[in-house]
Amino acid sequence: MSLYQFFASHTPIRTIENPYLFTFSINEFLAMGKEIPFNLHEKSVDRDEKIFFVCESEELMDEISTYITQGSPMADFEKISDMTHFAVLEWRYTEKRADDLIRYMSTLVDDLDDGSEIEFWHVWMDDPLEGLETRTYNVEELTVFIIRELFGNECYDHPICLKLRKA
């Protein structure tokens, strides 16, 4: 099991890619003069599939990125929320990233129809939602302090759902 953070909405969710993470296929990797593990020389491997991840540093691998997921991200999610669009968040807390996350959330809220909200979930995968903390904010109220207080810990404390809307 692991920490799972995702956005849920009634409208499609924009994604964001880590600008420091690059993917390459076996053929591209070899063309750069890099060596590949011996087991990837097998003929059954698709040599054009992008399977290598390259990043300048381990720290940069933790920049904010999101990706769309099909269907509810948690078992029985429809019992606690009626949202139908989902995007998983991958990142590691720093103050700069918290500020970037707030700006990203603002763009998501800007995409909403009037009166709608977006949910940001912070849960331990496959654990019950006992002790769920739900907070509602106008996105303009979010601060780095709030993000640090809720998500800046190195360990998981309890499930959280932030409901974000326009002012």
N, C-alpha and C positions, 0 to 999 in steps of 0.2 A: 504494500500500500504506500501511497505517497500523497503529498500535497497537490491539490488540484485547484487551480484558479481559472475562472472562465466568466465570460460575459454572456448574458441572455437578453433577448430583445424580441419585440414583435416585428421589427424590420431587419433586413439584412445588415450585417455588421462588417464595417471596413476592417481589413487586416493590415498589419504592419510587419515588415520584415526586418530582421536584424541586419543592418547595413555592413556589418563586419564579418558576417559568416558567408562563405562561398562554398558552393558544391561543384564537384567535378566527377566526370565519368572515368572509368579505367583508361579509356583511350586518351582523354584530355590530360589525365594525370601523367601517363607515360610520355605524351608529347611535351610535357614540361620538364622531362628528364627525371621524374620522381620514380622511386621504386614502389612496387605494390606487393602486398603479402603473397606468398607462394600459392595459397589456396584460391586466389582470385585469377590464376592463370587457366583455370578450368574452362573448357569450351561451353559449358552450360550457363555460364554467367553472362548476362547482357552487358557487353563492354561499353555501351553507350548510355546506360542508366547512371544517373548522378547519385553516387553512393559515398563519395569522400567529402568530408566537411573540413574546411580549412579556415582558420581564424588566427590573427596575429598573436593573440594572447588568450589565456583561459578567462581572464576578467571580461574581455569583450564578448565572449560567448554568452554572457548573462544579460546582454542588452535586451530590451523589450522586443518581443515578437508575439504575434497572434496567428492562429490558423483556424479556419472554419472546421467544425465537426458536424456530422450529420446525425440528427436525432438527439434526444436528451442525453446530456453528459453524465447523469446520475440515475440510478435505478429509482423508479417511482417519482421522478422529478415533476411529472404532470400533477401529482397530488399537492405539491407545494407552490407551483408557479404555472402560469399559462403561457409563458414565453415559448417561441417556436424557432428562433434563430440563435445559434451558439457559436462562440469563438473562444478557444482556449488561449490563455495568457501564459507565456514563459518569460521569466525574468528573475533577477535577484535584486533585492532592495539596495539602493544607494539614494542619497538625497537628490542627485541629479535625475536618476531614473524615476523617482517619485514625482518630481516636477514634470518630467516627460509623460508619465502615466496620466497625470491630471490633464495635461493638454490633449492627450489621446482620448480620454473620457469625454472631454468637452466636445471633440469632433463627433463622437458617437451620439451624444445628446443632441447636438445640432442637427443630426440626420433624422431625429425622431419627429413623428407627427405631434401636434400640440396635445398636451395632456398625457402623453406616453412617458414611460420611464425605461431605463436600462438597469439591469441587475448585474452586479459584480459579486460573484460567489468565490469564497475562500473556504474550502472544505478538505477533509481528509478522505481520499477516495475510498469508497465502500464502507465508510463508517456512518452510523446513524447521525441524524442532525440534532441530537440532544444538546441543549444549551445553545441553540442557534441564536446569534445576536443579529438583529436586523436594524439597520440605520437608514434613514432617508435624508438625502441632502439635495439641495439645488446644487448643480455642478460648480457654480461660482463660489460656493462655501468651502469646497475642498481645499485643503492645505497640505503641504508636505508633512506638517506635524500630525495631521489626522492619518495620512497614509502610513507614516512611521509607527504611530501608536497601534494601528490595526494590523499592519502587514510587515513591519520592519523586524520582527523577532526572527531569530534563527531557528526557533522551534515552533511547532503548531500548538496553539492553546485551545481554540474552540472554533466551530463553524461561524462564518460571518456572511451576511448578505447585505451589500450596500445597494440601495435603490436610489438611482440618480435621475434627476429631471431638470428641465429648464426652469429658470426663475419665473 
